[in-house]
Amino acid sequence: MTRNMWSVKKGFDFTLMVAGESGLGKSTLVNSLFLTDLYRDRKLLGAEERIMQTVEITKHAVDIEEKGVRLRLTIVDTPGFGDAVNNTECWKPVAEYIDQQFEQYFRDESGLNRKNIQDNRVHCCLYFISPFGHGLRPLDVEFMKALHQRVNIVPILAKADTLTPPEVDRKKRKIREEIEHFGIKIYQFPDCDSDEDEDFKLQDQALKESIPFAVIGSNTVVEARGRRVRGRLYPWGIVEVENPGHCDFVKLRTMLVRTHMQDLKDVTRETHYENYRAQCIQSMTRLVVKERNRKDRSRN
Amino acid sequence: LFQSHMATKTTCMSSQGSDDEQIKRENIRSLTMSGHVGFESLPDQLVNRSIQQGFCFNILCVGETGIGKSTLIDTLFNTNFEDYESSHFCPNVKLKAQTYELQESNVQLKLTIVNTVGFGDQINKEESYQPIVDYIDAQFEAYLQEELKIKRSLFTYHDSRIHVCLYFISPTGHSLKTLDLLTMKNLDSKVNIIPVIAKADTVSKTELQKFKIKLMSELVSNGVQIYQFPTDDDTIAKVNAAMNGQLPFAVVGSMDEVKVGNKMVKARQYPWGVVQVENENHCDFVKLREMLICTNMEDLREQTHTRHYELYRRCKLEEMGFTDVGPENKPVSLQETYEAKRHEFHGERQRKEEEMKQMFVQRVKEKEAILKEAERELQAKFEHLKRLHQEERMKLEEKRRLLEEEIIAFSKKKATSEIFHSQSFLATGSNLRKDKDRKNSNFL
């Protein structure tokens, strides 16, 4: 009880990474999720400038509050990912960034003064898959395989307003099959306890079968059915971002913010970070042993 | 339309002939006829002939896997051409061509559709445009070869040259992709490019305006020449000019039908509404169909032949060493150049033959010398060994002689000593010792 109150007073923090090619609506989705305008001042590069572009890692941090609970939200962006003509190993800067945060935490954790450790570890990575193809592409597979042991990956089917409902189902199924086929380990929702009520269980099941989340984002508010909602206005109709019949935006937001934020952090701490830490220690030990053996040999 | 199916160069056959023609031309008078002759039926004759021959049209679709190339073509021609979903995991870009015979009224169309397979899927896309360029060039080459044949059948030749390239742009709403820029820059001098925004039902009206402007400005600032609908023919100039301002066309394709009002129309059904393919408020599909098929198909074919193909042909022939003017700026015919080239090659070949012959002779000489040297060495060795052998023999002979002499000497001595021994035995025994000593000392 007291610990929770302490957390509430201190505030919560969450680091979310968004990754995927340009033009898939990443920024719009982030703005929609947290109802802010994080990307107000950004400048989009044209094709010519992007030909030789390298991948950058950028961070935007905001403090938001709801009913007395403060959340420090850090969004890590990967501009340039997948945009050049030659994208060989373009996932490397991303992996290195994640490792760096682990390394920094590892050092801080082993330090003498641990009062104000800053946790910059990435808790979740939303990976945006293009809806214009038939499923996963080679770059998607490469990226996810390079990162699935380092961060919780939640795959997103972007710009889903280009797909009719049967197309959405088909694509989701195909992507799920391909994820399994290629051995990609995406974030697994924890199984709910057997003593939970049926509704909750069904909800949980529905969540699992929604992967990848087919999302639509919007920076604009439109008038639909007498209400003002975030949406996209077309000559043939209005897409409502928060309408569960139109897309999985609400499911994603619920999962990310309302129900699974803590679990994402826990898995990051307990699995991904621990893996990193163990590997680090192992390789350090190996180095020490190697050095010792070398000394022994030279002595004899 | 009386066109350059006769694509041989007529200018280089110049001499007195064309000068006379020019004089005649300048003296041409227009006359009025006093009655109806009937040559006003020439266009009809042409139309009939064309209909009889049939038309041929070749479309190349370039775009990422899954972007909707096949669906759009199906929709444009209102036919379900065979298609299957391609994989995203092809290691390189390939081109797939299929030819179909279509008929509308009494007009027959031989339609060839070429699609890229695997375009945009590789992690490294630096080589992606090359197979497309190679394919276009290969069709030009095939035509050129036919043209240069001695016995040719140009009028029954199945022209496989690409008349139009539909380039499918991904509807990101931002700008071109780097691959798009790279590819179009490599294609614009070889084929008529009409860029289209694919799956445009994901772009809202306001976004579309901005997107089109951005795309066109990127194309212009990077010097990419896209196809312009022609504005020289008064009957279609106005509509073509207006259409040029609407590029790139934002298209949606679908062969599925949805009931709207009391009609079945081609559409895509979403939970939030129905996108009608042929509704000009919804997308530019109708504009594309009009421009591509109804209004400008013939111009596309003509541009391909008179501009893109001619450029290819000129470059190829120049590469092979043909020119229109010789060293003193005098016009040179293809025949003359060909003869000159042949002579040159012949001379070259003779020279090479001579060279090889010389080289062969040289090599033989060298080998001979080596063998001779080896033989000499062998002979010398033999002589040397023989000499050694002789010497050894003589030495041995000498030794034997000495040995024999020693044997003889020894035998003599032995004989002498035996005689003495027997003589002394006969004499007195007292002298024996003295004689023995004396003999021994003599002996010593």
Interface residues (C-beta under 8 A of the other chain):
Chain A: S22 G23 L24 L44 L45 G46 A47 E48 R50 I51 D83 A84 V85 N86 N87 T88 S130 F132 G133 H134 G135 L136 R137 P138 L139 E142 K159 D161 T162 T164 P165 R232 L233 Y234 P235 W236 G237 I238 V239 E240 N243 G245 H246
Chain B: E64 T65 G66 I67 G68 E85 S86 S87 H88 F89 D121 Q122 I123 N124 K125 E126 S170 P171 T172 G173 H174 S175 L176 K177 T178 L179 D180 L181 L182 A198 K199 D201 T202 S204 K205 K214 E218 S221 N222 R268 Q269 Y270 P271 W272 G273 V274 V275 Q276 N281 H282
